[in-house]
């Protein structure tokens, strides 16, 4: 029973890393835009340097999450990871006379 539980926890960790990586990517885009806008309006200002610092922090976090996902590549199991019900039309059952 332990290997199945470990596999489920592993897949949850990979899903969470995907979500976190998306969040960091959005943060990188937002802080890059903020740094560019602030740098255009007030080059060398404190706000510009704070934006650049936060851009650097989010870039580092995004890089770390990406490298962790590569290191935790899901090993192939030879079967689908999602076990959903088949998408067949439900048949109505009739009693035969």
C-alpha positions as CSV (number, residue, x, y, z in Angstrom):
1,X,0.0,0.0,0.0
2,X,2.9,2.4,0.6
3,X,4.1,2.6,-3.0
4,X,0.6,3.7,-4.2
5,X,0.4,6.3,-1.4
6,X,3.9,7.6,-2.3
7,X,2.9,7.8,-6.0
8,X,-0.2,9.8,-5.1
9,X,1.8,12.2,-3.0
10,X,4.4,12.5,-5.7
11,X,1.8,13.4,-8.3
12,X,0.3,16.0,-5.9
13,X,3.7,17.6,-5.5
14,X,4.2,17.7,-9.2
15,X,0.7,19.3,-9.7
16,X,1.5,21.9,-7.0
17,X,4.8,22.7,-8.6
18,X,3.0,23.3,-11.9
19,X,0.6,25.7,-10.2
20,X,3.4,27.5,-8.3
21,X,5.4,27.8,-11.5
22,X,2.5,29.4,-13.3
23,X,2.1,31.9,-10.4
24,X,5.8,32.8,-10.6
25,X,5.6,33.2,-14.4
26,X,2.8,35.7,-14.0
27,X,4.8,37.5,-11.2
28,X,7.8,37.7,-13.6
29,X,5.7,39.2,-16.3
30,X,4.0,41.7,-14.0
31,X,7.3,42.9,-12.4
32,X,9.0,43.1,-15.7
33,X,6.2,45.4,-16.9
34,X,6.3,47.4,-13.7
35,X,10.1,47.8,-13.9
36,X,9.9,48.8,-17.6
37,X,7.2,51.3,-17.0
38,X,8.8,52.8,-13.9
39,X,12.2,52.9,-15.6
40,X,10.7,54.8,-18.5
41,X,8.9,57.3,-16.3
42,X,11.6,57.8,-13.5
43,X,14.9,56.1,-14.4
44,X,17.0,55.4,-11.3
45,X,14.2,55.9,-8.8
46,X,13.6,53.8,-5.8
47,X,10.4,52.4,-7.2
48,X,12.3,51.2,-10.3
49,X,14.9,49.4,-8.2
50,X,12.3,47.8,-6.0
51,X,10.6,46.5,-9.2
52,X,13.9,45.2,-10.5
53,X,14.6,43.5,-7.2
54,X,11.2,41.8,-7.1
55,X,11.6,40.8,-10.8
56,X,14.9,39.2,-9.8
57,X,13.3,37.4,-6.9
58,X,10.4,36.0,-9.0
59,X,12.9,35.0,-11.8
60,X,14.9,33.1,-9.2
61,X,11.8,31.4,-7.8
62,X,10.6,30.5,-11.4
63,X,14.0,29.0,-12.2
64,X,14.0,27.0,-9.0
65,X,10.5,25.6,-9.6
66,X,11.3,24.8,-13.2
67,X,14.5,22.9,-12.2
68,X,12.6,21.1,-9.5
69,X,10.0,20.0,-12.1
70,X,12.7,18.7,-14.4
71,X,14.3,16.8,-11.6
72,X,10.9,15.3,-10.6
73,X,10.0,14.2,-14.0
74,X,7.0,11.8,-13.8
75,X,8.3,8.3,-14.4
76,X,6.2,6.5,-17.1
77,X,4.1,3.7,-15.7
78,X,2.6,2.4,-18.9
79,X,-0.9,3.3,-17.9
80,X,-2.9,6.5,-17.9
81,X,-2.6,8.6,-14.8
82,X,-6.3,9.7,-14.8
83,X,-8.8,6.9,-14.5
84,X,-12.0,8.4,-15.7
85,X,-15.2,6.7,-16.7
86,X,-15.4,5.9,-20.5
87,X,-17.2,8.5,-22.6
88,X,-19.7,6.0,-24.1
89,X,-23.4,6.7,-24.4
90,X,-25.3,5.2,-21.6
91,X,-27.6,2.5,-22.8
92,X,-31.1,2.2,-21.5
93,X,-31.9,-1.3,-20.3
94,X,-35.2,-2.8,-21.4
95,X,-36.8,-5.9,-20.0
96,X,-37.3,-8.5,-22.6
97,X,-40.7,-9.9,-22.8
